[in-house]
Amino acid sequence: MDAALPERALPQVLILVALFLLALLPRLYSAQTQGWGWDGPGSFTLVNFDEAGSCRAALDGFSYSSLVGWQTISIASALGMPPPEGVRGKPELVKAYCHSAGHIMVARSWSAVLGALTVVALAVLCLQLFPSQPAVAWTAASLLAVSGFHISQSHSGTVDAASTFFIYLFLAALATSLRRGRAAGLVLCLPLLAFAVWAKYWVFAFAAALSVLPVKAWQVLGGGCGPGRFLAPVLLLCVWLATVCNTAYQPWGIGWLLVAYYLLLPWRRLARGTALLWAALPLLLWCFAQLELVQAYTAGSLHSRFGAGYGAIAENKWLRNLLNLPLLLVLALGIPASLFIPAGLRAMLADRDNARVWLCLLPVAVFLLYMAFLAPVTYYRHYLPLVPAAALFAAMGLYATPWARRPWFLVLFLLWPALLAWDMVSDYHRDPRQALRAWFAGHPGARVFHTYYVNPPAGSGAVLFRPEYAAGAAQPLRRAEYLLLSENWYDTAFANELNGPRVDQLDRLIKTRPQYARFYRQAIAGQHPYLAPEHTWRLQHFMPELLLHRAFYGNFQLFVGDIILLRVRE
C-alpha cells in the first residue's frame, strides 16, 4: 500500500477484508455442496475427475505438480483424514484416497480460500500500479470476486485457482518491492516465485526477472524506442515460432515471416550488440523449440489414448487459439467489462511514470502470447491466470473514460458479471446428472450403456460404452435397452474449446477418432440405424454470453453438460 498515506491503511484493510468475504462465500458454498446427496443423504459423487491430481502426484501416484497436493494432504491429515499407510506409489490406492469425499472437501475448500485471496492479491497489485486511484483497485477486485468463471474454478479441487493465487501473490509482492525500491523485498519475492512456478509448472513467472533490469538496460535493448515500436516485430516473431511449432508446417517454407521481421526492426536505433541479439533471436528460439519437452508444450503429439492427440489439430489451431482467448475473457467478465479492456491497455501504454512497475505483468503478457499462438491444449481453465489481469485492465479502461462518472453504469458494470456468475455457477447446482437419478429410479433393472462423465447412480448396473459396440450390426449395443451420452464426452466431435469452429475435417478433431466423431453425430441427429433419441436433460441459461456460446460452441462448462438418452432399436 502507499507508504506516504498511512492514515488510509485501516480503511484499505477493511475494504480488502470485505472483498475477501465477498469472494469467499459463493466459492466456499459451491465447494462444499457440489456432488453431495445425489444418491441419498450423506452420499458423495465425484463430478470432476481432474480434481486432486496434485494430491495423487504428492503420493507418487500420478505425474503432475505436487505443491497443492502437499498442502491439501497436510490440511486433511490435521483434520484426522491422513492417507492410509502403504498407499504411496500405488496409483489405484492413491487415487481412491485423493478422490475420497473427505479429501475432496478439503481440496475444494482450500481452492475456494485461495481463489478468494486472489481477489485480495489483485487489489494489492492494483494499489501499487495506481496508488492515487484506489477506485481502480476496488473495482478490479470486485469484478474478479463476482466472476462466474473464477468462482467455478475456485470451487473445484484442481490446482488452477491455487496456481493463479500464487502467481498474483508473487506479482503483488514484486510490484510492492519495485514501488518502494527495496532490494530486500526482491529477495523475499524468490520463495513466492518458486511457489508461482511449482503450483502448476507456470514457467512464465520467470519473465518477471526482466522487471528488475536497470532502466538503462531497457533503453539500450529497445534503442530508445517505445514498446509500440516493437509490437509488430514481436508479433511476427510469435507467428513465425507458432508456425515452426505447428505439425502442419515446415520451418523452411515460412521465410517471408522472418524477412518481414527483419525489415520492421529499427536497425538504425539499435546498438551493435543489441542488433546482433535481435538478429539472432529467431535462430535461438528455433533451437529452443527443437527440445522434446518444448515441443510437447507447443506442438503436442499426434496420437493419444483417446485417439487424436492435441497436435492433430494442425493449422486449425490458429483459429481456435485466437478465438478462444476473447471468448474466455468475455465469458469470465461479461460483455460490458470486456469492452473496456482495450481502453485499459491504451492507458497502460500511456503511463510512462509507472513503466517499471508495469513490467511486473510481463509474465502475464508472455503467457497471453503463448496461449494465443503456441498452446496445443486450450481447456478454458488454462486461461485462468489471464482473468485477474483482464479485470485490472477492464477497471483501468473504465476509469480512463467518462463512463466511470455515471453511477448507474458502475452498478451495471458489476451487476452484469454477477448475473452471469449466477447463471454460470447454477449449472453445478442444477447438474442434469441429479435429474438422471429419477430416471434410473423409474427404470429399475434397465440395461444401460453410458459414456464417461454420465456418473450413473451406484448399483445401477450401467456399463461403460465404447463406440465400437455400435459398429456394423451393433451386436454388443443391441444387448442394451438404452444408451446415455454425456456432452462432456461426445463434445470432442463438435466445436468447443479444444476444436474451435472448424469441425469439417474429422482427422483434425482432438481426443477422438474420425469414426467415433461420425458415430456421435449420427446418434445425436437420430440417423443411426439402431439408436433413437428419447430424452435430453439440458442446462438452462439466460445470459447472452452463455446462450451464444451454447449456440455456436456447445455448453461453456467442461464437466457439467447436457445428457442425451437414446433407446436402442431392435
MOPEVEN-V254588 format. One record per backbone hydrogen bond with DSSP energy under -1.0 kcal/mol. NH is the residue of the N-H (numbers start at 0). CO is the residue of the C=O. E is the energy in kcal/mol with one decimal. If there is no record, write none. Layout:
BEGIN
NH:CO:E ; NH:CO:E
END
This chain:
BEGIN
4:1:-1.4 ; 7:4:-1.9 ; 8:5:-1.7 ; 11:7:-2.1 ; 12:8:-2.4 ; 13:9:-2.4 ; 14:10:-2.2 ; 15:11:-2.4 ; 16:12:-2.3 ; 17:13:-2.3 ; 18:14:-2.5 ; 19:15:-2.2 ; 20:16:-2.3 ; 21:17:-2.5 ; 22:18:-2.1 ; 23:19:-2.5 ; 24:20:-2.1 ; 26:22:-1.0 ; 27:23:-3.3 ; 28:24:-2.2 ; 29:25:-1.9 ; 30:26:-2.1 ; 31:27:-1.7 ; 33:29:-1.9 ; 35:32:-1.6 ; 36:42:-3.1 ; 42:39:-2.1 ; 44:34:-2.5 ; 50:47:-1.6 ; 51:156:-2.5 ; 55:51:-2.1 ; 56:52:-1.8 ; 57:53:-2.2 ; 58:54:-1.2 ; 59:56:-1.7 ; 60:55:-3.4 ; 69:65:-2.5 ; 70:66:-1.7 ; 71:67:-2.7 ; 72:68:-2.6 ; 73:69:-1.9 ; 74:70:-2.2 ; 75:71:-2.7 ; 76:72:-2.6 ; 77:73:-2.2 ; 78:74:-1.4 ; 79:76:-1.7 ; 80:75:-3.1 ; 86:83:-1.2 ; 88:58:-2.7 ; 89:86:-2.4 ; 93:89:-2.8 ; 94:90:-2.6 ; 95:91:-2.1 ; 96:92:-1.9 ; 97:93:-2.8 ; 98:94:-2.3 ; 99:96:-1.6 ; 103:99:-2.6 ; 104:100:-2.1 ; 105:101:-1.7 ; 106:102:-3.1 ; 107:103:-2.8 ; 108:104:-2.2 ; 109:105:-2.7 ; 110:106:-2.1 ; 111:107:-2.4 ; 112:108:-2.3 ; 113:109:-2.4 ; 114:110:-2.4 ; 115:111:-2.2 ; 116:112:-2.2 ; 117:113:-1.4 ; 120:116:-2.6 ; 121:117:-2.5 ; 122:118:-1.9 ; 123:119:-2.4 ; 124:120:-2.4 ; 125:121:-2.6 ; 126:122:-2.1 ; 127:123:-1.3 ; 128:124:-1.6 ; 129:125:-3.1 ; 132:129:-1.8 ; 135:132:-1.5 ; 137:133:-2.3 ; 138:134:-2.4 ; 139:135:-2.6 ; 140:136:-2.5 ; 141:137:-2.1 ; 142:138:-2.4 ; 143:139:-2.0 ; 144:140:-2.4 ; 145:141:-1.8 ; 146:143:-1.2 ; 150:146:-2.5 ; 151:147:-2.5 ; 152:148:-1.9 ; 153:149:-1.8 ; 154:150:-1.7 ; 162:158:-3.3 ; 163:159:-2.2 ; 164:160:-2.0 ; 165:161:-2.4 ; 166:162:-2.0 ; 167:163:-2.2 ; 168:164:-2.5 ; 169:165:-1.9 ; 170:166:-2.3 ; 171:167:-2.4 ; 172:168:-2.2 ; 173:169:-2.6 ; 174:170:-2.6 ; 175:171:-2.1 ; 176:172:-2.2 ; 177:173:-2.5 ; 178:174:-2.5 ; 179:175:-2.0 ; 180:176:-1.2 ; 181:176:-1.6 ; 185:181:-1.1 ; 186:182:-1.6 ; 187:183:-1.9 ; 189:186:-1.3 ; 192:188:-2.4 ; 193:189:-2.2 ; 194:190:-1.9 ; 195:191:-2.4 ; 196:192:-2.0 ; 197:193:-2.9 ; 198:194:-2.3 ; 201:196:-1.2 ; 202:200:-2.1 ; 204:201:-1.7 ; 205:202:-1.7 ; 206:203:-1.8 ; 207:204:-1.9 ; 208:205:-2.0 ; 209:206:-1.6 ; 210:207:-1.7 ; 211:208:-1.2 ; 212:209:-1.0 ; 217:213:-1.4 ; 218:214:-2.0 ; 219:215:-2.3 ; 220:216:-2.6 ; 221:217:-2.2 ; 223:218:-1.7 ; 224:221:-1.9 ; 228:225:-1.0 ; 233:229:-2.2 ; 234:230:-2.4 ; 235:231:-2.4 ; 236:232:-2.2 ; 237:233:-2.1 ; 238:234:-2.5 ; 239:235:-2.7 ; 240:236:-2.6 ; 241:237:-2.8 ; 242:238:-2.1 ; 243:239:-2.4 ; 244:240:-2.0 ; 245:242:-1.4 ; 248:245:-1.6 ; 252:249:-1.7 ; 253:250:-1.3 ; 256:253:-1.4 ; 258:254:-2.2 ; 259:255:-2.3 ; 260:256:-2.1 ; 261:257:-2.7 ; 262:258:-2.0 ; 263:259:-1.6 ; 266:264:-2.0 ; 268:265:-1.5 ; 274:270:-3.0 ; 275:271:-2.1 ; 276:272:-1.7 ; 277:273:-2.5 ; 278:274:-2.4 ; 279:275:-2.3 ; 280:276:-1.2 ; 283:279:-2.5 ; 284:280:-2.6 ; 285:281:-2.2 ; 286:282:-2.4 ; 287:283:-2.2 ; 288:284:-2.3 ; 290:287:-1.4 ; 294:290:-2.5 ; 295:291:-1.8 ; 296:292:-1.2 ; 298:294:-2.5 ; 299:294:-2.4 ; 303:306:-3.1 ; 306:303:-1.6 ; 307:511:-2.8 ; 308:301:-2.2 ; 310:300:-2.6 ; 311:308:-1.4 ; 312:309:-1.1 ; 313:310:-1.4 ; 315:312:-1.9 ; 316:313:-2.0 ; 317:314:-1.3 ; 319:315:-2.1 ; 320:316:-2.8 ; 321:317:-2.0 ; 322:318:-1.7 ; 323:319:-2.9 ; 324:320:-1.6 ; 326:322:-1.9 ; 327:323:-2.9 ; 328:324:-1.8 ; 329:325:-2.3 ; 330:326:-2.5 ; 331:327:-2.2 ; 332:328:-2.1 ; 333:329:-2.5 ; 337:333:-2.0 ; 338:334:-1.7 ; 339:336:-1.5 ; 340:337:-1.3 ; 343:339:-1.9 ; 344:340:-2.2 ; 345:341:-2.2 ; 346:342:-2.1 ; 347:343:-2.0 ; 348:344:-2.1 ; 349:345:-1.4 ; 350:347:-1.2 ; 351:349:-1.6 ; 354:351:-1.3 ; 357:353:-2.3 ; 358:354:-1.2 ; 359:356:-1.9 ; 360:357:-2.0 ; 361:358:-1.8 ; 364:360:-2.0 ; 365:361:-2.8 ; 366:362:-2.2 ; 367:363:-2.4 ; 368:364:-2.0 ; 369:365:-2.1 ; 370:366:-2.7 ; 371:367:-2.1 ; 372:368:-2.2 ; 373:369:-2.2 ; 374:369:-2.6 ; 381:378:-1.9 ; 382:379:-1.9 ; 383:380:-1.3 ; 385:382:-2.4 ; 386:383:-1.6 ; 389:385:-2.3 ; 390:386:-2.4 ; 391:387:-2.1 ; 392:388:-2.4 ; 393:389:-2.4 ; 394:390:-2.3 ; 395:391:-2.5 ; 396:392:-2.8 ; 397:393:-2.1 ; 398:394:-2.0 ; 400:397:-1.4 ; 403:400:-1.2 ; 404:401:-1.7 ; 405:402:-1.8 ; 409:405:-1.7 ; 410:406:-1.9 ; 411:407:-1.9 ; 412:408:-2.9 ; 413:409:-1.3 ; 414:410:-3.0 ; 415:411:-2.5 ; 417:413:-1.3 ; 418:414:-2.5 ; 419:415:-2.3 ; 420:416:-2.3 ; 421:417:-2.2 ; 422:418:-2.4 ; 423:419:-2.4 ; 424:420:-3.2 ; 425:421:-1.6 ; 426:423:-1.1 ; 427:424:-1.3 ; 429:425:-1.8 ; 433:430:-2.3 ; 435:431:-1.5 ; 436:433:-1.0 ; 438:434:-1.0 ; 439:435:-2.1 ; 440:436:-2.2 ; 441:437:-1.6 ; 445:442:-1.8 ; 448:481:-2.5 ; 449:462:-2.3 ; 450:483:-1.7 ; 453:450:-1.3 ; 459:456:-1.8 ; 462:447:-2.7 ; 464:449:-2.9 ; 468:465:-2.6 ; 469:466:-1.7 ; 470:467:-1.4 ; 473:470:-2.5 ; 476:468:-1.6 ; 477:473:-2.4 ; 478:475:-1.2 ; 479:476:-2.1 ; 480:446:-2.7 ; 481:446:-2.0 ; 482:565:-2.7 ; 483:448:-2.5 ; 484:563:-2.7 ; 486:561:-2.9 ; 488:485:-2.1 ; 489:485:-2.3 ; 490:486:-2.1 ; 491:488:-1.0 ; 492:489:-2.1 ; 493:490:-1.9 ; 499:495:-2.8 ; 502:500:-1.1 ; 507:504:-1.9 ; 508:505:-1.2 ; 510:307:-1.7 ; 516:512:-2.7 ; 517:513:-2.4 ; 518:514:-1.9 ; 519:515:-2.5 ; 520:516:-2.1 ; 521:517:-2.1 ; 522:518:-2.8 ; 523:519:-2.3 ; 524:520:-1.8 ; 525:522:-1.1 ; 526:521:-2.9 ; 530:527:-1.2 ; 531:566:-2.2 ; 533:564:-3.2 ; 534:564:-1.6 ; 536:562:-2.9 ; 546:542:-2.1 ; 547:543:-2.8 ; 548:544:-1.9 ; 549:545:-2.4 ; 550:546:-2.0 ; 551:547:-1.8 ; 552:548:-3.2 ; 553:548:-1.0 ; 562:536:-2.2 ; 563:484:-2.7 ; 564:534:-3.6 ; 565:482:-2.8 ; 566:531:-3.0 ; 567:480:-2.8 ; 568:529:-2.3
END
